[in-house]
Amino acid sequence: MTCHWLAPDMTMRAADYCALLEAALSFKRRYPIHTEAVLHGRTIYFLFHNASLRTRSSFQTGLSRMGGHAVVLDPRHGIYTPALPDAEIPYATERIADVARVLSSYGDAIAIRMYGEPAGWVYGAAHRHLEAFAQWSDVPLINMECDRFHPCQALADVMTMREALGELPGRRLCISWAYSGSWHKPVAVPQSLLLAAVKTGMDVTLAHPPRFRARSSRNAGGGADCRADRRIRSRHARIAGRRGRCACRLREVVVQSCASPEATWGIRR
């Protein structure tokens, strides 16, 4: 059975996710000197329907340093655009089933980023696109951000909090809506962060305007507290960053999401 990386922050058992987190931290401590041949001879196909700086450069750099090879395919202009059966256009698209079977017969994994305009701005359409790829692919399908989940970013975020705060069970995380001048940003990052944090045992509060509740909060379990109130603050912050703004104090983390297109973490002693 092929193991895909679509929404592990939603589908994995908490114990398995925590084991994955510790394995990722252990691997990071060995990287890159002792991991240079881990992916020797492996090929990953990358399809970016949306622009990417950090995800694309980090994936390709890491793959190269571990001995693997990246093949980047432009799904809009470089190849016929992969499409579901109900969205096919003659000589402009190619059925996802065929694309997935071809690429999985050549390479070792397929990684896709897709949300927003390429999915017609229909919430969940990009995720269904990735699910169709996973259905027909014989190699792992990696979600590099869709309109519902960004599992790679979420794992990186909880790794950062684990390194900065130590053990995460019982720590408090607040994810807060914040003003943004652009409505083009998907909700994948805060939704995956919420789910991943709950998996690690954190107490999560989602502060949001009325009627703007994240859908993932309904599936997050008892560790998530959703409030229609953005008036949440943290004082004496020791960790600060942006994806909007982030602050944390010993047992508290506050993340304001969607205030900025950047995702930068830093430590303030």
KAQUIQUI-V614672 format. One record per pair of residues at least 12 apart in sequence whose ideal C-beta (glycine too) atoms are under 10 Angstrom apart, sorted by the first residue. I is the first residue (numbers start at 1). GAP is how many residues later the second one is. Records with the same first field share a line. If there is no record, write none. Layout:
I=GAP + GAP
This chain:
2=102 + 107 + 132 + 135 + 136 + 137 + 138 + 139
3=136 + 137 + 138
4=105 + 106 + 126 + 127 + 129 + 130 + 131 + 133 + 135 + 136 + 137 + 138 + 139
5=104 + 106 + 125 + 129 + 135 + 136 + 137 + 138 + 139 + 144 + 146 + 147 + 150
6=106 + 121 + 124 + 125 + 127 + 128 + 134 + 135 + 136 + 137 + 140 + 142 + 143 + 145
7=120 + 123 + 124 + 136 + 139 + 141 + 142 + 143 + 144 + 147 + 181 + 184 + 185 + 188 + 209
8=12 + 135 + 141 + 143 + 144 + 146 + 147 + 184 + 187 + 188 + 191
9=140 + 141 + 142 + 144 + 145 + 146 + 149 + 182 + 183 + 184 + 185 + 186 + 187 + 188 + 189 + 190 + 191 + 207 + 211
10=138 + 139 + 141 + 181 + 182 + 185 + 186 + 189 + 206 + 209 + 210
11=138 + 140 + 184 + 208
12=139 + 183 + 184 + 187
13=186
14=184 + 185 + 186 + 187 + 207 + 209
15=184
16=183
17=137 + 138 + 141 + 178 + 179 + 181 + 182 + 183
18=140 + 144 + 150 + 151 + 181 + 182 + 183
20=135 + 138 + 179
21=134 + 137 + 138 + 140 + 141 + 147 + 175 + 178 + 179
22=137 + 140
24=131 + 132 + 134 + 135 + 138
25=133 + 134 + 137 + 138
27=39
28=128 + 131 + 135
31=31 + 34 + 35
32=29 + 30 + 32 + 33 + 34
33=32
35=27 + 30 + 31 + 32
36=28 + 29 + 30 + 31
37=29 + 30 + 31
38=24 + 25 + 27 + 28 + 29 + 30
39=23 + 24 + 25 + 26 + 27 + 28 + 29 + 30 + 69 + 70
40=26 + 27 + 28 + 29
41=26 + 27 + 28 + 67
42=21 + 24 + 25 + 26 + 27 + 28 + 65 + 66 + 67 + 97
43=20 + 25 + 26 + 27 + 28 + 60 + 63 + 64 + 65 + 66 + 96
44=15 + 16 + 19 + 24 + 25 + 26 + 27 + 28 + 59 + 63 + 64 + 65 + 66 + 67 + 95 + 96 + 98
45=25 + 26 + 27 + 28 + 54 + 55 + 57 + 58 + 59 + 61 + 62 + 63 + 64 + 65 + 66 + 67 + 92 + 94 + 97
46=13 + 14 + 17 + 24 + 25 + 26 + 27 + 28 + 29 + 63 + 64 + 65 + 66 + 67 + 96 + 98
47=24 + 25 + 26 + 27 + 28 + 29 + 31 + 32 + 34 + 35 + 52 + 56 + 63 + 64 + 65 + 66 + 67 + 86 + 97
48=24 + 25 + 26 + 27 + 28 + 63 + 64 + 65 + 66 + 70 + 96 + 97
49=25 + 26 + 27 + 32 + 33 + 63 + 64 + 65 + 66 + 67 + 68 + 69 + 70 + 77 + 80 + 95 + 96 + 97
50=26 + 63 + 64 + 65 + 66 + 67 + 68 + 69 + 76 + 94 + 95 + 96 + 134 + 136
51=62
52=61 + 92 + 93
53=208 + 209
54=98 + 99 + 102 + 208 + 209 + 210
55=56 + 58 + 89 + 90 + 95 + 97 + 98 + 208
56=14 + 16 + 55 + 57 + 88
58=94 + 98
59=13 + 52 + 54 + 83 + 85 + 93
60=12 + 51
63=46 + 48
68=39 + 40 + 41
69=38 + 39
70=37 + 41
71=32 + 35 + 36 + 39
72=39
73=26 + 30 + 37 + 39
75=18 + 19 + 24 + 37 + 38 + 39 + 43
76=42
79=14 + 15 + 20 + 24
80=12 + 13 + 14 + 15 + 18 + 19
81=12 + 13 + 15 + 18 + 37
82=12 + 13 + 14 + 15 + 16 + 17 + 18 + 21 + 30 + 32 + 47 + 50 + 51
83=12 + 13 + 16 + 46 + 49
84=12 + 13 + 41 + 44 + 45 + 48
85=12 + 47
87=32 + 33 + 38 + 42
95=37 + 41
96=32 + 33 + 34 + 35 + 36 + 37 + 38 + 39 + 40 + 41
97=35 + 36 + 38 + 39 + 40
98=38
99=33 + 34 + 37 + 38
100=32 + 33 + 34 + 35 + 36 + 37 + 38 + 39 + 41
101=35 + 36 + 37
102=34 + 35
103=30 + 33 + 34 + 35 + 36 + 38
104=29 + 32 + 33 + 34 + 35 + 36 + 37
105=32 + 33 + 34
106=33
107=30 + 32
108=31 + 32
109=28 + 30 + 31 + 32 + 33
110=20 + 23 + 24 + 27 + 28 + 29 + 30 + 31 + 32
111=29 + 30 + 31 + 32 + 33 + 41
112=14 + 17 + 18 + 21 + 22 + 29 + 30 + 31 + 32 + 33 + 34
113=13 + 17 + 29 + 30 + 31 + 32 + 33 + 37 + 39 + 75
114=12 + 13 + 15 + 16 + 19 + 29 + 30 + 31 + 32 + 33 + 72
115=12 + 14 + 30 + 31 + 32 + 33 + 34 + 35 + 69 + 70 + 71 + 72 + 73
116=30 + 31 + 67 + 68 + 69 + 70
117=67
118=29
119=27 + 28 + 67
121=26 + 63
122=25
123=24 + 25 + 63 + 64 + 92
124=22 + 23 + 24 + 91
125=21 + 22 + 23
126=17 + 19 + 20 + 21 + 22 + 23 + 60 + 62
127=16 + 19 + 20 + 21 + 22 + 61
128=18 + 19 + 20
129=17 + 18
130=12 + 13 + 14 + 15 + 16 + 17 + 18 + 19
131=12 + 15
143=45 + 49
145=41 + 43 + 44 + 47
146=40 + 42 + 46
147=39 + 40 + 41 + 44
148=38 + 39 + 40 + 43 + 44 + 67 + 68
149=37 + 38 + 39 + 40 + 42 + 43 + 46 + 47 + 67
150=36 + 37 + 38 + 39 + 40 + 41 + 42 + 43 + 46 + 113
151=37 + 41 + 44 + 45
152=40
153=35 + 36 + 39 + 40 + 43 + 90 + 110
154=34 + 35 + 36 + 37 + 38 + 39 + 40 + 41 + 42 + 43 + 45
155=37 + 38 + 41
156=37 + 40 + 107 + 109
157=16 + 32 + 35 + 36 + 39 + 40 + 84 + 86 + 89 + 96 + 98 + 106 + 108
158=15 + 34 + 35 + 38 + 39 + 41 + 42 + 44
159=37
160=79 + 81 + 86 + 105 + 106 + 107
161=12 + 32 + 35 + 36 + 39 + 41 + 78 + 85 + 87 + 92 + 94 + 104
162=38
163=102 + 104
164=74 + 75 + 77 + 84 + 89 + 101 + 102 + 103
165=37 + 73 + 74 + 83 + 84 + 85 + 86 + 87 + 88
166=84
167=33 + 34
168=29 + 31 + 32 + 33 + 34 + 35 + 85
169=31 + 32 + 33 + 34 + 54
170=31 + 32 + 33 + 81
171=26 + 29 + 30 + 31 + 32 + 33 + 77 + 79 + 80 + 81 + 82
172=25 + 30 + 31 + 32 + 33 + 53 + 62 + 76 + 77 + 78 + 79 + 80 + 81 + 82
173=20 + 21 + 23 + 24 + 25 + 27 + 29 + 30 + 31 + 32 + 33 + 50 + 51 + 73 + 75 + 78 + 79 + 80 + 81 + 82
174=29 + 30 + 31 + 32 + 33 + 51 + 53 + 58 + 59 + 60 + 72 + 73 + 74 + 78 + 79 + 80 + 81 + 82
175=14 + 15 + 16 + 18 + 19 + 22 + 29 + 30 + 31 + 32 + 33 + 39 + 42 + 49 + 51 + 57 + 68 + 69 + 71 + 78 + 79 + 80 + 81 + 82
176=14 + 29 + 30 + 31 + 32 + 51 + 53 + 54 + 55 + 56 + 57 + 68 + 69 + 70 + 78 + 79 + 80 + 81 + 82 + 83
177=13 + 29 + 30 + 31 + 32 + 35 + 36 + 37 + 51 + 53 + 67 + 79 + 80 + 81 + 82
178=29 + 52 + 65 + 66 + 67 + 77 + 78 + 79 + 80 + 81 + 82
179=51 + 65 + 77 + 79 + 80
180=64 + 77 + 78 + 79 + 80 + 81
181=78 + 79 + 80
182=76 + 78 + 79
183=75
184=77
185=58 + 72 + 73 + 74 + 75 + 76
186=72
187=25 + 27 + 28 + 29 + 70 + 71
188=28
189=54 + 66 + 68 + 69 + 74
190=16 + 18 + 24 + 26 + 27 + 53 + 54 + 65 + 66 + 67 + 68
191=15 + 23 + 24 + 25 + 26 + 28 + 29 + 66
192=24
193=21 + 23 + 50 + 62 + 64
194=12 + 20 + 22 + 23 + 25 + 26 + 29 + 30 + 32 + 61 + 63
195=19 + 21 + 22 + 24 + 25 + 26 + 28 + 29
196=20 + 24
197=23 + 26 + 27 + 56 + 58
198=18 + 19 + 21 + 22 + 23 + 24 + 25 + 26
199=21 + 22 + 24
200=23
201=22
202=21 + 22 + 49 + 51
203=19 + 20 + 21 + 22 + 48 + 49
204=13 + 16 + 17 + 19 + 20 + 21 + 22 + 49 + 51
205=18 + 19 + 20 + 21 + 22 + 24 + 27 + 47 + 48 + 49
206=14 + 18 + 19 + 20 + 21 + 22 + 26 + 51
207=18 + 19 + 20 + 21 + 22 + 23 + 24 + 25 + 47 + 48 + 49 + 50
208=18 + 19 + 20 + 21 + 22 + 49
209=19 + 20 + 21
210=18 + 19
211=17
212=16 + 18
213=13 + 14 + 15
214=12 + 43
230=26
232=20 + 22 + 24
233=14 + 21
234=12 + 13 + 14 + 15 + 18 + 19 + 20 + 21
235=12 + 14 + 17
236=13 + 14 + 16
237=12 + 15 + 16 + 17 + 31
238=12 + 14 + 29 + 30 + 31
239=13 + 14 + 15 + 26 + 27 + 28 + 29 + 30
240=14 + 24 + 25 + 26 + 27 + 28
241=14 + 21 + 22 + 23 + 24 + 25 + 26 + 27
242=13 + 14 + 17 + 18 + 19 + 20 + 21 + 22 + 23 + 24
243=12 + 13 + 14 + 15 + 16 + 17 + 18 + 19 + 20 + 21 + 22
244=12 + 13 + 14 + 15 + 16 + 17 + 18 + 19
245=12 + 14 + 15
246=17 + 18 + 19 + 20
247=21
248=19 + 20
